[in-house]
């Protein structure tokens, strides 16, 4: 199902980056996968997450580190 969403975006001439972001966000929202479970507990007991993404065409990238209280890093 997730791959079909990504394929739909590509057919609509969206970028591969947009399709990848949509697929990752759908996987993070799914109770059937462990995507988005890469967060870690800190010594103080809070949950922090690191994430990155890169556009292979333009070589532009973005990353976040030690973020708390968000569901998807792509909203930052």
LOPA-255964 format. One record per residue (C-alpha): residue number from 0; residue in one letter; x, y, z. Coordinates in Angstrom, 1 decimal. Example, Ala and Ser with C-alpha at 12.3 -4.5 7.8 and 13.67 -1.06 7.14 Angstrom:
BEGIN
{rec 0; a; {12.3; -4.5; 7.8}}
{rec 1; s; {13.7; -1.1; 7.1}}
END
This chain:
BEGIN
{rec 0; x; {0.0; 0.0; 0.0}}
{rec 1; x; {2.8; 2.4; 0.9}}
{rec 2; x; {4.6; 1.7; -2.3}}
{rec 3; x; {1.4; 2.4; -4.3}}
{rec 4; x; {1.2; 5.8; -2.6}}
{rec 5; x; {4.7; 6.6; -3.6}}
{rec 6; x; {4.2; 5.4; -7.2}}
{rec 7; x; {1.1; 7.6; -7.5}}
{rec 8; x; {3.1; 10.6; -6.5}}
{rec 9; x; {5.8; 9.8; -9.0}}
{rec 10; x; {3.2; 9.4; -11.8}}
{rec 11; x; {1.9; 12.9; -10.8}}
{rec 12; x; {5.4; 14.2; -11.6}}
{rec 13; x; {6.3; 14.7; -7.9}}
{rec 14; x; {9.9; 14.4; -7.0}}
{rec 15; x; {11.4; 11.1; -5.7}}
{rec 16; x; {12.1; 13.0; -2.5}}
{rec 17; x; {8.4; 13.8; -2.1}}
{rec 18; x; {7.5; 10.2; -2.8}}
{rec 19; x; {10.1; 8.9; -0.3}}
{rec 20; x; {8.9; 11.3; 2.4}}
{rec 21; x; {5.3; 10.3; 1.8}}
{rec 22; x; {6.2; 6.6; 2.0}}
{rec 23; x; {8.2; 7.1; 5.2}}
{rec 24; x; {5.5; 9.0; 6.9}}
{rec 25; x; {2.9; 6.4; 5.9}}
{rec 26; x; {5.2; 3.6; 7.4}}
{rec 27; x; {5.6; 5.7; 10.6}}
{rec 28; x; {1.8; 5.9; 10.9}}
{rec 29; x; {1.3; 2.2; 10.4}}
{rec 30; x; {0.9; -0.1; 13.4}}
{rec 31; x; {2.2; -3.0; 11.2}}
{rec 32; x; {5.8; -1.7; 10.8}}
{rec 33; x; {8.5; -0.5; 13.1}}
{rec 34; x; {9.4; 2.6; 11.0}}
{rec 35; x; {9.8; 5.6; 13.2}}
{rec 36; x; {10.8; 3.4; 16.2}}
{rec 37; x; {14.4; 4.6; 16.0}}
{rec 38; x; {14.0; 6.9; 19.0}}
{rec 39; x; {16.0; 6.4; 22.1}}
{rec 40; x; {15.5; 7.0; 25.8}}
{rec 41; x; {17.9; 9.5; 27.3}}
{rec 42; x; {19.4; 9.1; 30.8}}
{rec 43; x; {16.7; 11.4; 32.1}}
{rec 44; x; {14.0; 9.2; 30.5}}
{rec 45; x; {12.9; 11.5; 27.7}}
{rec 46; x; {12.6; 10.2; 24.1}}
{rec 47; x; {14.8; 11.7; 21.5}}
{rec 48; x; {15.1; 11.0; 17.8}}
{rec 49; x; {17.6; 11.6; 15.0}}
{rec 50; x; {16.8; 11.5; 11.3}}
{rec 51; x; {18.1; 12.6; 8.0}}
{rec 52; x; {17.1; 12.6; 4.3}}
{rec 53; x; {18.9; 13.5; 1.1}}
{rec 54; x; {17.8; 14.4; -2.4}}
{rec 55; x; {20.1; 12.3; -4.7}}
{rec 56; x; {19.4; 14.6; -7.6}}
{rec 57; x; {20.4; 17.9; -6.1}}
{rec 58; x; {22.5; 16.5; -3.2}}
{rec 59; x; {20.6; 18.7; -0.8}}
{rec 60; x; {20.0; 17.2; 2.6}}
{rec 61; x; {18.5; 17.9; 5.9}}
{rec 62; x; {18.8; 16.3; 9.4}}
{rec 63; x; {17.6; 16.7; 12.9}}
{rec 64; x; {19.1; 15.5; 16.1}}
{rec 65; x; {17.9; 14.9; 19.6}}
{rec 66; x; {14.4; 16.1; 18.8}}
{rec 67; x; {11.6; 15.4; 21.3}}
{rec 68; x; {7.8; 15.4; 21.2}}
{rec 69; x; {7.2; 15.0; 17.4}}
{rec 70; x; {5.6; 12.3; 15.4}}
{rec 71; x; {7.4; 12.8; 12.2}}
{rec 72; x; {10.7; 14.5; 11.7}}
{rec 73; x; {9.6; 15.8; 8.2}}
{rec 74; x; {7.3; 18.4; 9.8}}
{rec 75; x; {10.4; 20.3; 11.2}}
END
